Amino acid sequence: MQYKSQAVAKPYFIAAIGLFVAQILFGLVMGLQYVVGDFLFPAIPFNVARMVHTNALIVWLLMGFMGSAYYLVPEEAETELHSPKLALALFWIFLVAAALTVLGYLMVPYATLAKITGNDLLPTMGREFLEQPTITKIGIVVVALGFLFNLTMTFLKGRKTAISSILLLGLWGLAVMFLFSFYNPDNLVKDKYYWWFVVHLWVEGVWELILGAILAFVLIKVTGVDREVIEKWLYVIITLTLISGILGTGHHFYWIGAPEYWQWIGSVF
């Protein structure tokens, strides 16, 4: 660790491991419920266990991305993080919000939870992988904006590299794509159309930029490979994944009623 502020990554990594364990535990609960139908019922219904299981996956990955970025960007920029205090504050806000959301799933009936969290004003719940109440989604956006501000300011005042540039592009893309989770039209085709903007263009779009940048950083540190070589291959990899990820969304669009050309575009990529 070259810079003192890189230490803020530690609580993010610890939380990511804890959430990963929670994901496994709730996965085991669901597996047992398949075999023993009334296992932990009605304390933990299957649909609630599934929500916690899938959301834990998303949140531990985000925690991991955030911790990696806080460790990687100062070293790549060759300067201290813009605000370590902001990074720690956002960590606790994110963790507490996630814990309260899970407690809401477990302790409050889903319909009641929708009413007490403002879902009547801005309907956002009830979509697979995006079940979070409106207030939680707003909290995620606030945390993401603070996180991106912190990293961008660090990036701007220091050395610019291909690795940190691609990482930030991916993180900004992740935040922008999440905004589509607020749009929940009554028309099912439109709903699924924009739902894939979040689900598919996260997993097979901007996440690839983030993972590619992190992997490039790790390879340079672990193997000592020349930075120029790694960066050239990084550009090739992110180009391929972005093209295939974005156009590959077509195989989902076709089956929800989009024009036929999406079928062959999606099938090719």
TORMISE-911674 format. One record per residue (C-alpha): residue number from 1; residue in three letters; x, y, z. Coordinates in pm, 1 decimal. Layout:
TORMISE-911674
(node NUM; "ALA"; (X; Y; Z));
...
//
This chain:
TORMISE-911674
(node 1; "MET"; (0.0; 0.0; 0.0));
(node 2; "GLN"; (174.2; 315.7; -124.3));
(node 3; "TYR"; (-78.7; 573.8; -3.9));
(node 4; "LYS"; (-236.2; 608.4; 338.7));
(node 5; "SER"; (-585.6; 676.6; 200.6));
(node 6; "GLN"; (-590.5; 338.5; 24.0));
(node 7; "ALA"; (-678.8; 191.7; 365.9));
(node 8; "VAL"; (-1041.5; 302.4; 318.3));
(node 9; "ALA"; (-1078.7; 0.9; 85.4));
(node 10; "LYS"; (-1053.0; -240.7; 379.9));
(node 11; "PRO"; (-1407.0; -200.8; 526.2));
(node 12; "TYR"; (-1551.7; -236.1; 174.7));
(node 13; "PHE"; (-1372.6; -568.2; 125.3));
(node 14; "ILE"; (-1479.6; -694.2; 469.9));
(node 15; "ALA"; (-1843.1; -601.5; 397.7));
(node 16; "ALA"; (-1821.7; -769.0; 54.9));
(node 17; "ILE"; (-1705.5; -1094.9; 216.4));
(node 18; "GLY"; (-1985.4; -1073.5; 477.6));
(node 19; "LEU"; (-2249.7; -1017.0; 210.9));
(node 20; "PHE"; (-2107.6; -1302.8; 3.6));
(node 21; "VAL"; (-2153.0; -1533.4; 303.5));
(node 22; "ALA"; (-2511.4; -1402.6; 346.1));
(node 23; "GLN"; (-2579.8; -1477.7; -20.3));
(node 24; "ILE"; (-2461.0; -1837.4; 26.6));
(node 25; "LEU"; (-2666.2; -1884.7; 345.0));
(node 26; "PHE"; (-2989.3; -1763.0; 185.2));
(node 27; "GLY"; (-2911.8; -1978.1; -119.5));
(node 28; "LEU"; (-2886.7; -2280.7; 109.2));
(node 29; "VAL"; (-3218.5; -2183.8; 272.0));
(node 30; "MET"; (-3384.9; -2179.1; -69.6));
(node 31; "GLY"; (-3228.3; -2511.2; -161.6));
(node 32; "LEU"; (-3366.3; -2669.3; 154.6));
(node 33; "GLN"; (-3707.8; -2515.5; 87.3));
(node 34; "TYR"; (-3715.9; -2700.4; -245.1));
(node 35; "VAL"; (-3666.6; -3025.9; -54.0));
(node 36; "VAL"; (-3852.9; -2941.5; 269.2));
(node 37; "GLY"; (-4135.3; -2714.6; 157.2));
(node 38; "ASP"; (-4213.1; -2557.8; 494.9));
(node 39; "PHE"; (-3851.0; -2504.8; 607.4));
(node 40; "LEU"; (-3835.3; -2173.9; 804.0));
(node 41; "PHE"; (-4185.3; -2086.1; 681.3));
(node 42; "PRO"; (-4347.2; -1840.3; 745.0));
(node 43; "ALA"; (-4043.8; -1664.9; 900.9));
(node 44; "ILE"; (-3854.1; -1665.8; 569.6));
(node 45; "PRO"; (-4081.2; -1729.2; 268.4));
(node 46; "PHE"; (-3911.9; -1851.5; -50.2));
(node 47; "ASN"; (-3976.0; -1527.3; -241.3));
(node 48; "VAL"; (-3815.2; -1322.3; 37.7));
(node 49; "ALA"; (-3514.5; -1556.2; 60.9));
(node 50; "ARG"; (-3469.2; -1519.9; -314.6));
(node 51; "MET"; (-3482.3; -1140.1; -295.7));
(node 52; "VAL"; (-3218.8; -1132.6; -22.6));
(node 53; "HIS"; (-3006.6; -1389.9; -207.9));
(node 54; "THR"; (-3001.1; -1200.5; -539.3));
(node 55; "ASN"; (-2969.2; -854.2; -384.4));
(node 56; "ALA"; (-2682.1; -969.7; -161.9));
(node 57; "LEU"; (-2501.8; -1074.9; -481.3));
(node 58; "ILE"; (-2545.4; -729.7; -635.6));
(node 59; "VAL"; (-2445.4; -539.8; -320.3));
(node 60; "TRP"; (-2133.8; -746.8; -240.5));
(node 61; "LEU"; (-2014.5; -698.6; -597.7));
(node 62; "LEU"; (-2072.5; -324.2; -570.8));
(node 63; "MET"; (-1888.1; -316.6; -236.8));
(node 64; "GLY"; (-1601.0; -504.5; -401.0));
(node 65; "PHE"; (-1593.5; -265.6; -698.0));
(node 66; "MET"; (-1594.4; 36.3; -467.4));
(node 67; "GLY"; (-1318.7; -100.7; -244.8));
(node 68; "SER"; (-1107.1; -192.9; -548.0));
(node 69; "ALA"; (-1154.1; 153.7; -695.2));
(node 70; "TYR"; (-1052.5; 322.4; -369.3));
(node 71; "TYR"; (-737.2; 109.1; -363.6));
(node 72; "LEU"; (-656.0; 130.5; -735.1));
(node 73; "VAL"; (-721.6; 493.9; -829.2));
(node 74; "PRO"; (-484.2; 662.4; -576.3));
(node 75; "GLU"; (-201.0; 431.3; -685.3));
(node 76; "GLU"; (-268.7; 486.0; -1054.4));
(node 77; "ALA"; (-308.8; 862.4; -1003.8));
(node 78; "GLU"; (-1.2; 872.7; -775.6));
(node 79; "THR"; (-182.3; 1087.8; -521.6));
(node 80; "GLU"; (-389.3; 1049.8; -205.2));
(node 81; "LEU"; (-765.0; 997.0; -229.7));
(node 82; "HIS"; (-955.4; 1325.5; -250.7));
(node 83; "SER"; (-1156.3; 1260.7; 71.7));
(node 84; "PRO"; (-1103.1; 944.5; 280.3));
(node 85; "LYS"; (-1364.9; 1071.5; 530.5));
(node 86; "LEU"; (-1629.6; 1089.9; 256.0));
(node 87; "ALA"; (-1538.8; 736.5; 145.8));
(node 88; "LEU"; (-1587.8; 599.1; 498.8));
(node 89; "ALA"; (-1910.9; 794.7; 552.4));
(node 90; "LEU"; (-2055.5; 660.8; 226.9));
(node 91; "PHE"; (-1954.7; 308.2; 325.8));
(node 92; "TRP"; (-2158.5; 321.1; 647.7));
(node 93; "ILE"; (-2454.7; 485.4; 473.4));
(node 94; "PHE"; (-2454.1; 213.2; 206.3));
(node 95; "LEU"; (-2412.1; -70.8; 457.6));
(node 96; "VAL"; (-2684.2; 54.0; 695.5));
(node 97; "ALA"; (-2924.5; 117.6; 405.0));
(node 98; "ALA"; (-2863.6; -235.3; 273.0));
(node 99; "ALA"; (-2917.9; -386.9; 619.2));
(node 100; "LEU"; (-3242.0; -192.2; 672.4));
(node 101; "THR"; (-3369.0; -299.3; 330.4));
(node 102; "VAL"; (-3303.3; -665.9; 409.8));
(node 103; "LEU"; (-3473.8; -628.6; 750.1));
(node 104; "GLY"; (-3768.0; -471.4; 568.9));
(node 105; "TYR"; (-3790.9; -772.8; 336.2));
(node 106; "LEU"; (-3776.7; -1014.5; 630.3));
(node 107; "MET"; (-4001.9; -835.0; 879.9));
(node 108; "VAL"; (-4257.4; -640.1; 675.1));
(node 109; "PRO"; (-4499.9; -786.5; 416.3));
(node 110; "TYR"; (-4393.4; -678.6; 68.7));
(node 111; "ALA"; (-4716.8; -487.1; -3.9));
(node 112; "THR"; (-4689.8; -299.2; 327.2));
(node 113; "LEU"; (-4322.2; -226.6; 263.7));
(node 114; "ALA"; (-4418.4; -68.2; -68.6));
(node 115; "LYS"; (-4653.4; 173.5; 107.6));
(node 116; "ILE"; (-4422.0; 280.5; 389.2));
(node 117; "THR"; (-4118.5; 337.7; 163.5));
(node 118; "GLY"; (-4277.7; 572.7; -89.3));
(node 119; "ASN"; (-4339.1; 320.0; -362.8));
(node 120; "ASP"; (-4691.3; 457.0; -417.5));
(node 121; "LEU"; (-4538.7; 791.6; -519.3));
(node 122; "LEU"; (-4275.4; 646.4; -751.8));
(node 123; "PRO"; (-4343.1; 277.5; -825.2));
(node 124; "THR"; (-4009.0; 97.9; -857.0));
(node 125; "MET"; (-4056.8; -231.3; -668.7));
(node 126; "GLY"; (-4165.5; -571.1; -794.4));
(node 127; "ARG"; (-3905.2; -606.2; -1071.7));
(node 128; "GLU"; (-3668.3; -901.6; -1055.5));
(node 129; "PHE"; (-3322.3; -801.2; -923.8));
(node 130; "LEU"; (-3452.0; -444.1; -878.4));
(node 131; "GLU"; (-3689.4; -514.5; -588.3));
(node 132; "GLN"; (-3541.1; -236.2; -373.2));
(node 133; "PRO"; (-3792.9; 20.8; -242.5));
(node 134; "THR"; (-3786.1; 371.8; -390.5));
(node 135; "ILE"; (-3611.2; 519.7; -86.9));
(node 136; "THR"; (-3333.7; 257.8; -109.5));
(node 137; "LYS"; (-3283.0; 327.9; -480.6));
(node 138; "ILE"; (-3253.2; 700.7; -407.5));
(node 139; "GLY"; (-2998.2; 621.0; -135.3));
(node 140; "ILE"; (-2797.1; 409.5; -381.9));
(node 141; "VAL"; (-2787.6; 701.4; -627.5));
(node 142; "VAL"; (-2670.8; 944.3; -355.7));
(node 143; "VAL"; (-2395.5; 703.5; -244.7));
(node 144; "ALA"; (-2290.6; 644.5; -607.7));
(node 145; "LEU"; (-2268.1; 1018.5; -679.9));
(node 146; "GLY"; (-2054.1; 1079.6; -370.1));
(node 147; "PHE"; (-1834.3; 783.3; -460.8));
(node 148; "LEU"; (-1787.5; 900.1; -820.8));
(node 149; "PHE"; (-1718.1; 1258.9; -710.5));
(node 150; "ASN"; (-1445.1; 1134.0; -475.4));
(node 151; "LEU"; (-1279.3; 917.4; -739.9));
(node 152; "THR"; (-1312.3; 1169.6; -1022.9));
(node 153; "MET"; (-1151.1; 1445.6; -815.9));
(node 154; "THR"; (-865.1; 1208.5; -729.3));
(node 155; "PHE"; (-827.2; 1113.8; -1096.2));
(node 156; "LEU"; (-824.8; 1476.3; -1215.0));
(node 157; "LYS"; (-552.4; 1593.3; -976.5));
(node 158; "GLY"; (-311.6; 1306.9; -1050.2));
(node 159; "ARG"; (-160.6; 1093.1; -1325.2));
(node 160; "LYS"; (-403.1; 972.0; -1592.0));
(node 161; "THR"; (-363.8; 611.5; -1707.7));
(node 162; "ALA"; (-563.1; 383.8; -1936.1));
(node 163; "ILE"; (-649.2; 160.1; -1638.5));
(node 164; "SER"; (-793.8; 436.6; -1419.8));
(node 165; "SER"; (-970.0; 598.2; -1719.0));
(node 166; "ILE"; (-1145.8; 273.4; -1815.5));
(node 167; "LEU"; (-1232.9; 200.0; -1452.7));
(node 168; "LEU"; (-1397.4; 540.3; -1412.3));
(node 169; "LEU"; (-1579.9; 505.1; -1744.6));
(node 170; "GLY"; (-1720.2; 173.4; -1623.2));
(node 171; "LEU"; (-1821.0; 312.2; -1283.6));
(node 172; "TRP"; (-1994.5; 615.3; -1435.1));
(node 173; "GLY"; (-2170.5; 383.1; -1681.3));
(node 174; "LEU"; (-2283.4; 163.7; -1392.9));
(node 175; "ALA"; (-2436.7; 464.8; -1216.5));
(node 176; "VAL"; (-2607.8; 596.3; -1532.1));
(node 177; "MET"; (-2757.0; 256.3; -1625.6));
(node 178; "PHE"; (-2898.9; 214.9; -1274.6));
(node 179; "LEU"; (-3118.9; 521.5; -1331.2));
(node 180; "PHE"; (-3338.9; 309.1; -1560.5));
(node 181; "SER"; (-3450.0; 118.4; -1248.4));
(node 182; "PHE"; (-3662.0; 422.9; -1161.7));
(node 183; "TYR"; (-3862.2; 394.0; -1485.2));
(node 184; "ASN"; (-4132.2; 131.8; -1440.1));
(node 185; "PRO"; (-4394.1; 162.6; -1719.5));
(node 186; "ASP"; (-4727.8; -19.5; -1712.2));
(node 187; "ASN"; (-4661.4; -175.1; -2053.6));
(node 188; "LEU"; (-4481.5; -507.8; -1991.8));
(node 189; "VAL"; (-4276.9; -491.4; -2314.8));
(node 190; "LYS"; (-4149.1; -141.5; -2230.1));
(node 191; "ASP"; (-4084.5; -253.1; -1873.9));
(node 192; "LYS"; (-3865.7; -543.9; -1986.0));
(node 193; "TYR"; (-3699.5; -330.1; -2253.2));
(node 194; "TYR"; (-3563.8; -82.0; -1998.5));
(node 195; "TRP"; (-3517.3; -351.9; -1732.5));
(node 196; "TRP"; (-3256.6; -511.1; -1959.8));
(node 197; "PHE"; (-3079.0; -173.2; -1976.8));
(node 198; "VAL"; (-2991.1; -223.6; -1611.3));
(node 199; "VAL"; (-2957.3; -601.5; -1586.1));
(node 200; "HIS"; (-2785.2; -684.8; -1915.4));
(node 201; "LEU"; (-2585.8; -365.7; -1969.7));
(node 202; "TRP"; (-2450.7; -397.7; -1616.3));
(node 203; "VAL"; (-2348.5; -763.5; -1629.2));
(node 204; "GLU"; (-2235.7; -773.7; -1993.8));
(node 205; "GLY"; (-2152.3; -405.8; -2041.6));
(node 206; "VAL"; (-2007.1; -168.8; -1784.5));
(node 207; "TRP"; (-1908.5; -443.1; -1536.5));
(node 208; "GLU"; (-1668.4; -570.6; -1802.2));
(node 209; "LEU"; (-1492.4; -232.1; -1810.0));
(node 210; "ILE"; (-1455.7; -233.6; -1432.0));
(node 211; "LEU"; (-1334.3; -594.2; -1418.0));
(node 212; "GLY"; (-1098.4; -541.8; -1713.0));
(node 213; "ALA"; (-935.9; -242.0; -1545.1));
(node 214; "ILE"; (-901.0; -422.6; -1210.2));
(node 215; "LEU"; (-755.8; -732.0; -1379.4));
(node 216; "ALA"; (-504.9; -519.1; -1573.6));
(node 217; "PHE"; (-393.7; -351.4; -1248.0));
(node 218; "VAL"; (-354.2; -688.7; -1073.3));
(node 219; "LEU"; (-155.8; -838.3; -1364.6));
(node 220; "ILE"; (88.7; -547.3; -1364.2));
(node 221; "LYS"; (140.8; -580.4; -989.4));
(node 222; "VAL"; (161.1; -959.8; -975.0));
(node 223; "THR"; (347.1; -1049.7; -1295.6));
(node 224; "GLY"; (547.7; -736.4; -1366.0));
(node 225; "VAL"; (433.2; -736.4; -1730.0));
(node 226; "ASP"; (505.6; -414.2; -1913.3));
(node 227; "ARG"; (220.9; -160.9; -1870.8));
(node 228; "GLU"; (214.4; -83.8; -2244.5));
(node 229; "VAL"; (139.7; -446.4; -2332.5));
(node 230; "ILE"; (-134.6; -477.7; -2070.6));
(node 231; "GLU"; (-301.4; -153.0; -2178.0));
(node 232; "LYS"; (-306.9; -254.1; -2546.2));
(node 233; "TRP"; (-480.7; -582.1; -2461.2));
(node 234; "LEU"; (-712.4; -398.4; -2222.4));
(node 235; "TYR"; (-837.5; -181.5; -2509.9));
(node 236; "VAL"; (-894.2; -491.8; -2725.8));
(node 237; "ILE"; (-1081.9; -674.4; -2448.9));
(node 238; "ILE"; (-1313.9; -385.3; -2355.2));
(node 239; "THR"; (-1391.4; -317.4; -2723.8));
(node 240; "LEU"; (-1494.7; -679.8; -2777.8));
(node 241; "THR"; (-1697.7; -700.3; -2456.7));
(node 242; "LEU"; (-1872.8; -367.7; -2512.1));
(node 243; "ILE"; (-1970.2; -450.2; -2870.7));
(node 244; "SER"; (-2083.0; -802.7; -2786.3));
(node 245; "GLY"; (-2247.8; -694.7; -2459.3));
(node 246; "ILE"; (-2448.6; -405.6; -2601.6));
(node 247; "LEU"; (-2554.7; -575.2; -2924.9));
(node 248; "GLY"; (-2603.1; -907.6; -2745.7));
(node 249; "THR"; (-2893.1; -745.0; -2561.0));
(node 250; "GLY"; (-3083.3; -805.3; -2883.3));
(node 251; "HIS"; (-3152.4; -1170.4; -2805.5));
(node 252; "HIS"; (-3356.5; -1047.7; -2507.9));
(node 253; "PHE"; (-3528.9; -768.9; -2699.9));
(node 254; "TYR"; (-3657.3; -1003.2; -2970.5));
(node 255; "TRP"; (-3841.3; -1227.5; -2723.6));
(node 256; "ILE"; (-4021.8; -936.5; -2558.9));
(node 257; "GLY"; (-4169.3; -807.8; -2885.0));
(node 258; "ALA"; (-3899.6; -580.7; -3029.9));
(node 259; "PRO"; (-3840.9; -576.9; -3410.9));
(node 260; "GLU"; (-3715.0; -898.2; -3575.4));
(node 261; "TYR"; (-3370.2; -760.2; -3664.3));
(node 262; "TRP"; (-3277.6; -782.4; -3294.8));
(node 263; "GLN"; (-3296.5; -1160.5; -3319.4));
(node 264; "TRP"; (-3011.6; -1200.4; -3568.4));
(node 265; "ILE"; (-2806.1; -915.3; -3418.4));
(node 266; "GLY"; (-2841.5; -1070.1; -3073.0));
(node 267; "SER"; (-2773.2; -1420.6; -3201.8));
(node 268; "VAL"; (-2452.4; -1317.9; -3380.9));
(node 269; "PHE"; (-2306.3; -1136.5; -3081.5));
//
